[in-house]
Amino acid sequence: MGHMNVMWYVSKFDEATWQFIARIGLTPSYLRSGRGGVAGVQQNISYKRELFAGSIIQVHSHLVSIREKSIVFSHEMRDLERDEIAATCELTAVHMNLRERKSAPFPDDVVALARKMLQ
């Protein structure tokens, strides 16, 4: 049909998620270290405008809230050529203790970086 289907929106939002969590200190090296991980527990996508093959897009991310073990953030996907919001996505993720496979508090440095984003 010549447009970007659901798979691609989810993929682009997933890429933006990895970039966003790295900005608050949950970098690839942190995740590989085994000290903790992140699990998405809820994702809500709203499709606003159709994107077509070859559309130039940009995703902006911002922190909504952070708690002891969970974080909420959102993404806004824009069609740069038309200067329109194409889709939005709000995600809730939980910090995990990978050995115990259960939720765990975020490290203090992550909380500090996240709180700076809220200011």
Biotite code that builds the C-alpha atoms (Angstrom):
import biotite.structure as struc

atoms = struc.array([
    struc.Atom([0.000, 0.000, 0.000], chain_id="A", res_id=1, res_name="MET", atom_name="CA", element="C"),
    struc.Atom([3.069, 2.225, -0.037], chain_id="A", res_id=2, res_name="GLY", atom_name="CA", element="C"),
    struc.Atom([2.880, 3.266, 3.585], chain_id="A", res_id=3, res_name="HIS", atom_name="CA", element="C"),
    struc.Atom([4.755, 2.438, 6.754], chain_id="A", res_id=4, res_name="MET", atom_name="CA", element="C"),
    struc.Atom([2.922, -0.379, 8.521], chain_id="A", res_id=5, res_name="ASN", atom_name="CA", element="C"),
    struc.Atom([2.628, -0.990, 12.261], chain_id="A", res_id=6, res_name="VAL", atom_name="CA", element="C"),
    struc.Atom([5.823, -3.051, 12.401], chain_id="A", res_id=7, res_name="MET", atom_name="CA", element="C"),
    struc.Atom([7.912, -0.031, 11.364], chain_id="A", res_id=8, res_name="TRP", atom_name="CA", element="C"),
    struc.Atom([6.331, 2.371, 13.856], chain_id="A", res_id=9, res_name="TYR", atom_name="CA", element="C"),
    struc.Atom([7.039, -0.097, 16.665], chain_id="A", res_id=10, res_name="VAL", atom_name="CA", element="C"),
    struc.Atom([10.586, -0.607, 15.394], chain_id="A", res_id=11, res_name="SER", atom_name="CA", element="C"),
    struc.Atom([11.339, 3.133, 15.251], chain_id="A", res_id=12, res_name="LYS", atom_name="CA", element="C"),
    struc.Atom([9.883, 3.663, 18.723], chain_id="A", res_id=13, res_name="PHE", atom_name="CA", element="C"),
    struc.Atom([11.983, 0.754, 19.999], chain_id="A", res_id=14, res_name="ASP", atom_name="CA", element="C"),
    struc.Atom([15.144, 2.351, 18.560], chain_id="A", res_id=15, res_name="GLU", atom_name="CA", element="C"),
    struc.Atom([14.198, 5.631, 20.250], chain_id="A", res_id=16, res_name="ALA", atom_name="CA", element="C"),
    struc.Atom([13.673, 3.783, 23.540], chain_id="A", res_id=17, res_name="THR", atom_name="CA", element="C"),
    struc.Atom([17.229, 2.423, 23.538], chain_id="A", res_id=18, res_name="TRP", atom_name="CA", element="C"),
    struc.Atom([18.586, 5.898, 22.804], chain_id="A", res_id=19, res_name="GLN", atom_name="CA", element="C"),
    struc.Atom([16.467, 7.414, 25.565], chain_id="A", res_id=20, res_name="PHE", atom_name="CA", element="C"),
    struc.Atom([17.358, 4.922, 28.296], chain_id="A", res_id=21, res_name="ILE", atom_name="CA", element="C"),
    struc.Atom([21.061, 5.318, 27.439], chain_id="A", res_id=22, res_name="ALA", atom_name="CA", element="C"),
    struc.Atom([20.712, 9.071, 28.089], chain_id="A", res_id=23, res_name="ARG", atom_name="CA", element="C"),
    struc.Atom([19.694, 8.331, 31.688], chain_id="A", res_id=24, res_name="ILE", atom_name="CA", element="C"),
    struc.Atom([22.578, 5.931, 32.264], chain_id="A", res_id=25, res_name="GLY", atom_name="CA", element="C"),
    struc.Atom([21.106, 2.600, 31.224], chain_id="A", res_id=26, res_name="LEU", atom_name="CA", element="C"),
    struc.Atom([23.732, 2.299, 28.523], chain_id="A", res_id=27, res_name="THR", atom_name="CA", element="C"),
    struc.Atom([24.562, -0.833, 26.545], chain_id="A", res_id=28, res_name="PRO", atom_name="CA", element="C"),
    struc.Atom([27.598, -1.431, 28.781], chain_id="A", res_id=29, res_name="SER", atom_name="CA", element="C"),
    struc.Atom([25.419, -1.134, 31.913], chain_id="A", res_id=30, res_name="TYR", atom_name="CA", element="C"),
    struc.Atom([22.916, -3.620, 30.467], chain_id="A", res_id=31, res_name="LEU", atom_name="CA", element="C"),
    struc.Atom([25.697, -6.035, 29.422], chain_id="A", res_id=32, res_name="ARG", atom_name="CA", element="C"),
    struc.Atom([27.293, -5.829, 32.884], chain_id="A", res_id=33, res_name="SER", atom_name="CA", element="C"),
    struc.Atom([24.447, -7.856, 34.395], chain_id="A", res_id=34, res_name="GLY", atom_name="CA", element="C"),
    struc.Atom([23.842, -5.221, 37.099], chain_id="A", res_id=35, res_name="ARG", atom_name="CA", element="C"),
    struc.Atom([20.316, -4.663, 35.831], chain_id="A", res_id=36, res_name="GLY", atom_name="CA", element="C"),
    struc.Atom([18.003, -4.628, 32.897], chain_id="A", res_id=37, res_name="GLY", atom_name="CA", element="C"),
    struc.Atom([14.804, -3.013, 31.723], chain_id="A", res_id=38, res_name="VAL", atom_name="CA", element="C"),
    struc.Atom([11.506, -4.647, 30.838], chain_id="A", res_id=39, res_name="ALA", atom_name="CA", element="C"),
    struc.Atom([8.706, -2.854, 29.032], chain_id="A", res_id=40, res_name="GLY", atom_name="CA", element="C"),
    struc.Atom([5.400, -3.512, 30.763], chain_id="A", res_id=41, res_name="VAL", atom_name="CA", element="C"),
    struc.Atom([3.054, -1.219, 28.822], chain_id="A", res_id=42, res_name="GLN", atom_name="CA", element="C"),
    struc.Atom([3.191, 0.538, 25.468], chain_id="A", res_id=43, res_name="GLN", atom_name="CA", element="C"),
    struc.Atom([0.437, 2.698, 23.996], chain_id="A", res_id=44, res_name="ASN", atom_name="CA", element="C"),
    struc.Atom([0.745, 3.953, 20.422], chain_id="A", res_id=45, res_name="ILE", atom_name="CA", element="C"),
    struc.Atom([-1.501, 6.537, 18.804], chain_id="A", res_id=46, res_name="SER", atom_name="CA", element="C"),
    struc.Atom([-1.357, 6.809, 15.022], chain_id="A", res_id=47, res_name="TYR", atom_name="CA", element="C"),
    struc.Atom([-2.065, 10.389, 13.912], chain_id="A", res_id=48, res_name="LYS", atom_name="CA", element="C"),
    struc.Atom([-0.954, 10.648, 10.259], chain_id="A", res_id=49, res_name="ARG", atom_name="CA", element="C"),
    struc.Atom([0.056, 8.122, 7.658], chain_id="A", res_id=50, res_name="GLU", atom_name="CA", element="C"),
    struc.Atom([3.740, 7.859, 6.805], chain_id="A", res_id=51, res_name="LEU", atom_name="CA", element="C"),
    struc.Atom([4.843, 6.691, 3.386], chain_id="A", res_id=52, res_name="PHE", atom_name="CA", element="C"),
    struc.Atom([7.887, 4.824, 2.133], chain_id="A", res_id=53, res_name="ALA", atom_name="CA", element="C"),
    struc.Atom([10.745, 7.319, 2.075], chain_id="A", res_id=54, res_name="GLY", atom_name="CA", element="C"),
    struc.Atom([9.216, 9.708, 4.617], chain_id="A", res_id=55, res_name="SER", atom_name="CA", element="C"),
    struc.Atom([11.799, 11.645, 6.599], chain_id="A", res_id=56, res_name="ILE", atom_name="CA", element="C"),
    struc.Atom([11.011, 11.148, 10.274], chain_id="A", res_id=57, res_name="ILE", atom_name="CA", element="C"),
    struc.Atom([12.384, 12.226, 13.613], chain_id="A", res_id=58, res_name="GLN", atom_name="CA", element="C"),
    struc.Atom([11.508, 10.909, 17.059], chain_id="A", res_id=59, res_name="VAL", atom_name="CA", element="C"),
    struc.Atom([11.641, 13.155, 20.127], chain_id="A", res_id=60, res_name="HIS", atom_name="CA", element="C"),
    struc.Atom([11.575, 11.502, 23.541], chain_id="A", res_id=61, res_name="SER", atom_name="CA", element="C"),
    struc.Atom([10.895, 12.884, 26.969], chain_id="A", res_id=62, res_name="HIS", atom_name="CA", element="C"),
    struc.Atom([10.567, 11.636, 30.503], chain_id="A", res_id=63, res_name="LEU", atom_name="CA", element="C"),
    struc.Atom([7.096, 11.674, 32.024], chain_id="A", res_id=64, res_name="VAL", atom_name="CA", element="C"),
    struc.Atom([7.915, 10.265, 35.470], chain_id="A", res_id=65, res_name="SER", atom_name="CA", element="C"),
    struc.Atom([10.320, 8.079, 37.391], chain_id="A", res_id=66, res_name="ILE", atom_name="CA", element="C"),
    struc.Atom([9.629, 6.050, 40.499], chain_id="A", res_id=67, res_name="ARG", atom_name="CA", element="C"),
    struc.Atom([11.784, 3.737, 42.576], chain_id="A", res_id=68, res_name="GLU", atom_name="CA", element="C"),
    struc.Atom([11.518, 0.813, 40.118], chain_id="A", res_id=69, res_name="LYS", atom_name="CA", element="C"),
    struc.Atom([9.597, 2.137, 37.103], chain_id="A", res_id=70, res_name="SER", atom_name="CA", element="C"),
    struc.Atom([9.829, 4.851, 34.512], chain_id="A", res_id=71, res_name="ILE", atom_name="CA", element="C"),
    struc.Atom([7.310, 6.373, 32.113], chain_id="A", res_id=72, res_name="VAL", atom_name="CA", element="C"),
    struc.Atom([8.462, 8.165, 28.968], chain_id="A", res_id=73, res_name="PHE", atom_name="CA", element="C"),
    struc.Atom([6.956, 9.181, 25.677], chain_id="A", res_id=74, res_name="SER", atom_name="CA", element="C"),
    struc.Atom([8.008, 9.470, 22.063], chain_id="A", res_id=75, res_name="HIS", atom_name="CA", element="C"),
    struc.Atom([6.650, 11.769, 19.366], chain_id="A", res_id=76, res_name="GLU", atom_name="CA", element="C"),
    struc.Atom([7.308, 10.731, 15.757], chain_id="A", res_id=77, res_name="MET", atom_name="CA", element="C"),
    struc.Atom([7.242, 13.617, 13.307], chain_id="A", res_id=78, res_name="ARG", atom_name="CA", element="C"),
    struc.Atom([7.067, 13.690, 9.537], chain_id="A", res_id=79, res_name="ASP", atom_name="CA", element="C"),
    struc.Atom([9.693, 16.381, 8.927], chain_id="A", res_id=80, res_name="LEU", atom_name="CA", element="C"),
    struc.Atom([8.692, 17.176, 5.365], chain_id="A", res_id=81, res_name="GLU", atom_name="CA", element="C"),
    struc.Atom([5.050, 17.838, 6.290], chain_id="A", res_id=82, res_name="ARG", atom_name="CA", element="C"),
    struc.Atom([5.928, 19.107, 9.809], chain_id="A", res_id=83, res_name="ASP", atom_name="CA", element="C"),
    struc.Atom([3.226, 16.912, 11.343], chain_id="A", res_id=84, res_name="GLU", atom_name="CA", element="C"),
    struc.Atom([3.052, 14.506, 14.241], chain_id="A", res_id=85, res_name="ILE", atom_name="CA", element="C"),
    struc.Atom([2.667, 11.057, 12.704], chain_id="A", res_id=86, res_name="ALA", atom_name="CA", element="C"),
    struc.Atom([2.442, 8.983, 15.895], chain_id="A", res_id=87, res_name="ALA", atom_name="CA", element="C"),
    struc.Atom([2.992, 9.097, 19.624], chain_id="A", res_id=88, res_name="THR", atom_name="CA", element="C"),
    struc.Atom([3.980, 6.370, 22.027], chain_id="A", res_id=89, res_name="CYS", atom_name="CA", element="C"),
    struc.Atom([3.961, 6.238, 25.813], chain_id="A", res_id=90, res_name="GLU", atom_name="CA", element="C"),
    struc.Atom([5.893, 3.467, 27.522], chain_id="A", res_id=91, res_name="LEU", atom_name="CA", element="C"),
    struc.Atom([6.192, 2.179, 31.047], chain_id="A", res_id=92, res_name="THR", atom_name="CA", element="C"),
    struc.Atom([9.314, 0.176, 31.867], chain_id="A", res_id=93, res_name="ALA", atom_name="CA", element="C"),
    struc.Atom([10.538, -1.528, 35.021], chain_id="A", res_id=94, res_name="VAL", atom_name="CA", element="C"),
    struc.Atom([14.135, -1.837, 36.170], chain_id="A", res_id=95, res_name="HIS", atom_name="CA", element="C"),
    struc.Atom([14.998, -5.507, 36.719], chain_id="A", res_id=96, res_name="MET", atom_name="CA", element="C"),
    struc.Atom([17.359, -7.533, 38.857], chain_id="A", res_id=97, res_name="ASN", atom_name="CA", element="C"),
    struc.Atom([18.415, -10.005, 36.175], chain_id="A", res_id=98, res_name="LEU", atom_name="CA", element="C"),
    struc.Atom([19.589, -12.710, 38.575], chain_id="A", res_id=99, res_name="ARG", atom_name="CA", element="C"),
    struc.Atom([16.353, -12.789, 40.549], chain_id="A", res_id=100, res_name="GLU", atom_name="CA", element="C"),
    struc.Atom([14.165, -11.930, 37.523], chain_id="A", res_id=101, res_name="ARG", atom_name="CA", element="C"),
    struc.Atom([12.142, -9.382, 39.484], chain_id="A", res_id=102, res_name="LYS", atom_name="CA", element="C"),
    struc.Atom([11.820, -5.623, 39.706], chain_id="A", res_id=103, res_name="SER", atom_name="CA", element="C"),
    struc.Atom([14.553, -3.693, 41.513], chain_id="A", res_id=104, res_name="ALA", atom_name="CA", element="C"),
    struc.Atom([15.257, -0.044, 42.370], chain_id="A", res_id=105, res_name="PRO", atom_name="CA", element="C"),
    struc.Atom([17.039, 2.050, 39.770], chain_id="A", res_id=106, res_name="PHE", atom_name="CA", element="C"),
    struc.Atom([20.664, 2.923, 40.602], chain_id="A", res_id=107, res_name="PRO", atom_name="CA", element="C"),
    struc.Atom([21.049, 6.324, 42.266], chain_id="A", res_id=108, res_name="ASP", atom_name="CA", element="C"),
    struc.Atom([22.948, 7.812, 39.312], chain_id="A", res_id=109, res_name="ASP", atom_name="CA", element="C"),
    struc.Atom([20.128, 6.857, 36.929], chain_id="A", res_id=110, res_name="VAL", atom_name="CA", element="C"),
    struc.Atom([17.551, 8.469, 39.215], chain_id="A", res_id=111, res_name="VAL", atom_name="CA", element="C"),
    struc.Atom([19.681, 11.624, 39.426], chain_id="A", res_id=112, res_name="ALA", atom_name="CA", element="C"),
    struc.Atom([20.010, 11.915, 35.632], chain_id="A", res_id=113, res_name="LEU", atom_name="CA", element="C"),
    struc.Atom([16.304, 11.267, 35.152], chain_id="A", res_id=114, res_name="ALA", atom_name="CA", element="C"),
    struc.Atom([15.326, 13.888, 37.725], chain_id="A", res_id=115, res_name="ARG", atom_name="CA", element="C"),
    struc.Atom([17.469, 16.458, 35.891], chain_id="A", res_id=116, res_name="LYS", atom_name="CA", element="C"),
    struc.Atom([15.394, 15.748, 32.782], chain_id="A", res_id=117, res_name="MET", atom_name="CA", element="C"),
    struc.Atom([12.207, 16.504, 34.707], chain_id="A", res_id=118, res_name="LEU", atom_name="CA", element="C"),
    struc.Atom([13.448, 19.950, 35.753], chain_id="A", res_id=119, res_name="GLN", atom_name="CA", element="C"),
])
